[in-house]
């Protein structure tokens, strides 16, 4: 990664930008990102096994009355549900803690979008990366974020409230047109 200055100090580079966005990687933001980027297969497996365990508990209860095994199946279903629900929060906490240890602050990024590419600048590390829109594999939308998923499990977070140039509504149409997603 090369060193870069924030968009407001770059001059001509900033003039080419159609959209500029700042995003602070808070725990809430990171959890939203983790939940949105979970693989569909892991969600399906979790729900299937939760239903199977709960169903086995009900079947055992109906056939044999309330027993140790029906209790065991209900416990397994509840444990799986709790793990499935809490895992994204745990992953987000770990990522947040990693940022705190590395930078002693929440990560804040600036993303600028021009007609041909977008550039991500990490204020804490000073790193700058430019990407073509064709590299975006998926676009996910959450309550607060637009998440651009890139190869190698990389994600660019765009805060819907963080636009200093352009608006969320206009950007939404722009990114769909540029990525086809």
N, C-alpha and C positions, 0 to 999 in steps of 0.2 A: 504494500500500500504506500502511496506517496502522500507526503504532507500537503495540506491545503489550508487555505484561509476560509472562514465562514463566508457565505454567499454575499453578505452585505459589504464585504471588503474586497471583492474580486473585480468589480467594475464591469468590463465588457462581458465576462462570463455570466454575470447575474442578469445582464440585459437580455440575453438569449432565452432566459427561462420563462416558460409560460406559467408554470406553477412552482411554488416554493412551500415547503412544509417542514415544521419542526415537530419532533415527537420525543417525549420524555418516557423512558422505559421504566415506568413504575411497576410495582408488583401486580397491581390490577391489570395494567396493560399487558404485562408478560403472561399473566394467567389467561387473559382473553386470547392472546396469540397461541398459547399452547393448546387450549381447548379447540380453537379453530383449525389447527394444523394436525390434530390427532388423525391417524389413519382410520379410514372408514372400517377396515377389516377388524381393527382392535375394538372399535365401538360395537360392531356386530357380534364378535365373539363374546364380549362381556355381557351383552344383553341376552344372547342365546344361552349361555351358561347360567346366568342369573335366573332365567325362566325355567331352565331344566332343573336346577336345584330346588327352586320354589315349587315347581310341579311335582317333583319327586317327594318333597315334604308333604304336600297336600295329598298325593296318592297314598303315601305311607300312612298318613293320619286317617284317611277314609277307610283303608283296608284293615289296618291293625289298631286303630285308635292312636291317641297321642302317645308317642314312645320316644326313646332315646334317638332312634334313627330319624324320625320326623323332625325332632328338635335339631339334630345335626344338619339336616338338609336346609332347614330354615336359617340356621346360623351361617352356613356356607353361602347361601343366597345373600344374606345381609352383609356378610364380610366382603363378598365380591362387589356388591353395590357400593359399599363404602370406599373400597379401594378405587373402583372406577371413578367415583365422584371426586375423591380427594387427590388422586394422582396428579392431575394438571396443576393444582395449587402447590403441591409439593415440588414439582418440577420447576414451576415459576419461582418459588422461594429460593431454590438452589441456584437458578440463573441470576436472580436478583442479588443473592449473597455473593456470587462470583463477581458480579459487576462492582459491588461494594468493596470487596477485597482488592480488586485490580485498580479501580479508579477512585475509591473513597467517595463516590457520588453515584447518583442515578445516571445511566447513559442517556445522552441527548444527541439525537441525530438531526441533520438538516438534509432534506432531499430536494433536489431541484430537477424539474422536468422540462426539457427542451423538446423541440420537434423530433430530433433524431435519437436522443438517449436520455437517460436519467442518471444523476450523480448523487451518491450517498456520502455524506461527510459526518464522521464521528467526532464530536467536539472533544471528548475525553482523550481519545487516542491520537487524534489528528489525522487519522487515516481517511483516504478518499478513494472511492471506487466508482467507476462509470460502467453502465450496463446498457445494452441494446434492449429494446422492448421485446425483441424476438426471444430473449433469454427467459422471459417470464413464463413459467410453466402453468401457473394458476393464480387467480385473483380471488381472495376470500374477503368477505365483508363481515364485520362484527358490529356490535353496538357503537364502539368508539373508533374502530380501526378499519383501514383497508390494508390487507396484507398481500404483498407481492411475493410469491414463492418462486425461488430460483433453484437451479441445480445444486446438488450437494447439501440439501437441507438448509439453505440460506433463505432468510426472510427479510424483506424490507417493510418496516411498519410506517404507515401513513396515518397520522392522527386526523380524524375528520374535523376537529376543532383547531388544528394547528396550521392552517394556511395563512401565509403572509402575502402571498401573491396567488390570485385565483380563489375559487370557492370549491367546496366539496362537491356540489351539484355539477358544476362544469367539469371538475377533475374526473368525476365518476364516468361521465360520457367520454372524456378524452382517453382515459386508460382503457376502457372497453374497446374503443376504436383502434388504439395503438397495439393492443395485445390480442384482440379478437377473443377475449375471455370475459 
